[in-house]
């Protein structure tokens, strides 16, 4: 029932920008923090950013701080990641995820299908 669908990825030159979006459904969007995680080729998962349920507080990995901005639109059940000054090292599949309470004392993390971001000349 919970679904997360990422979009907005593509090919961009170094120094360029992309805006990723994640459409959420199947849960009370406004009750949960949302995260972005990425996986570069041949590497493990790397946490990128998180925004709290109210959209007031956010955190970023050191590698993207100052260049990426996370936001959410409660009315549209979406979370976005604005990526500026992109570097080749930002090349990765980007996923949004959410940890949802499915039972008392039991949470489950849902992942989207991912969207590919490629930064290259």
C-alpha positions as CSV (number, residue, x, y, z in Angstrom):
1,X,0.0,0.0,0.0
2,X,2.8,2.4,0.8
3,X,4.4,3.7,-2.4
4,X,7.2,6.0,-3.1
5,X,7.9,7.1,-6.7
6,X,11.0,9.1,-7.5
7,X,11.4,11.3,-10.6
8,X,13.6,14.0,-12.0
9,X,16.8,12.2,-12.5
10,X,18.9,12.5,-15.7
11,X,22.1,13.5,-17.2
12,X,23.6,16.9,-16.3
13,X,27.0,18.5,-16.7
14,X,29.2,19.3,-13.7
15,X,28.1,22.5,-12.1
16,X,24.5,22.0,-13.2
17,X,21.3,21.4,-11.3
18,X,18.6,18.9,-11.0
19,X,15.5,18.7,-8.8
20,X,14.3,15.3,-7.7
21,X,10.8,14.6,-6.5
22,X,9.3,11.7,-4.6
23,X,5.5,11.2,-4.6
24,X,4.3,9.3,-1.5
25,X,1.1,7.5,-0.9
26,X,-0.4,4.9,1.4
27,X,0.4,6.5,4.7
28,X,-0.1,9.7,6.6
29,X,2.6,11.7,4.9
30,X,2.6,14.6,7.4
31,X,3.4,12.2,10.3
32,X,6.8,10.9,9.2
33,X,10.2,12.1,8.4
34,X,11.4,11.5,4.8
35,X,14.9,10.8,3.7
36,X,17.0,10.7,0.5
37,X,19.6,8.0,0.1
38,X,21.9,7.3,-2.8
39,X,24.1,4.5,-4.2
40,X,27.0,5.3,-6.5
41,X,28.2,2.6,-8.9
42,X,30.1,0.0,-7.1
43,X,29.5,1.6,-3.7
44,X,27.1,1.1,-0.8
45,X,24.2,3.1,0.3
46,X,24.9,6.7,1.4
47,X,22.5,8.7,3.4
48,X,22.0,12.2,1.8
49,X,19.4,14.1,3.6
50,X,16.4,14.0,5.9
51,X,13.5,16.3,6.7
52,X,11.2,16.0,9.7
53,X,7.5,15.4,9.6
54,X,6.7,19.1,9.9
55,X,9.2,20.2,7.3
56,X,10.9,22.5,9.8
57,X,14.2,20.7,10.4
58,X,16.5,19.0,8.0
59,X,20.0,17.5,7.9
60,X,22.5,16.8,5.2
61,X,25.5,14.6,4.6
62,X,28.8,16.6,4.6
63,X,29.3,15.8,1.0
64,X,26.2,17.6,-0.1
65,X,25.8,20.3,2.5
66,X,25.5,23.7,1.0
67,X,24.6,22.3,-2.4
68,X,21.5,20.3,-1.8
69,X,18.2,21.4,-0.3
70,X,15.4,19.1,0.9
71,X,11.8,20.2,1.1
72,X,8.3,18.8,1.4
73,X,4.9,19.7,0.2
74,X,2.3,18.3,2.6
75,X,-0.6,19.2,0.3
76,X,0.9,17.2,-2.6
77,X,2.4,14.4,-0.5
78,X,5.8,15.0,-2.1
79,X,9.4,15.5,-0.9
80,X,12.0,17.1,-3.2
81,X,15.7,17.4,-3.4
82,X,17.1,20.4,-5.1
83,X,20.6,19.6,-6.2
84,X,22.9,22.5,-7.3
85,X,26.6,22.6,-8.2
86,X,26.6,19.0,-9.1
87,X,29.8,17.0,-9.2
88,X,30.7,13.8,-10.9
89,X,30.8,12.2,-7.5
90,X,27.1,12.9,-7.2
91,X,26.5,10.3,-9.9
92,X,24.2,7.7,-8.2
93,X,20.8,6.2,-8.0
94,X,18.8,8.3,-5.7
95,X,16.1,6.8,-3.5
96,X,13.6,8.3,-1.1
97,X,12.5,6.4,1.9
98,X,10.3,6.5,4.9
99,X,10.1,4.6,8.2
100,X,6.5,3.9,8.9
101,X,4.8,2.5,12.0
102,X,3.0,-0.6,10.9
103,X,2.2,-1.9,14.4
104,X,2.9,-1.0,18.0
105,X,6.7,-1.0,18.4
106,X,7.2,-2.1,14.9
107,X,8.4,0.1,12.0
108,X,9.2,-0.7,8.4
109,X,11.3,1.2,6.0
110,X,9.8,1.7,2.5
111,X,11.9,2.6,-0.5
112,X,11.1,4.0,-3.9
113,X,12.4,2.5,-7.1
114,X,15.1,5.1,-7.5
115,X,16.0,7.6,-10.1
116,X,19.4,7.8,-11.9
117,X,21.5,10.9,-11.7
118,X,24.5,11.1,-13.9
119,X,26.9,14.1,-13.7
120,X,29.3,14.1,-16.6
121,X,30.7,16.2,-19.4
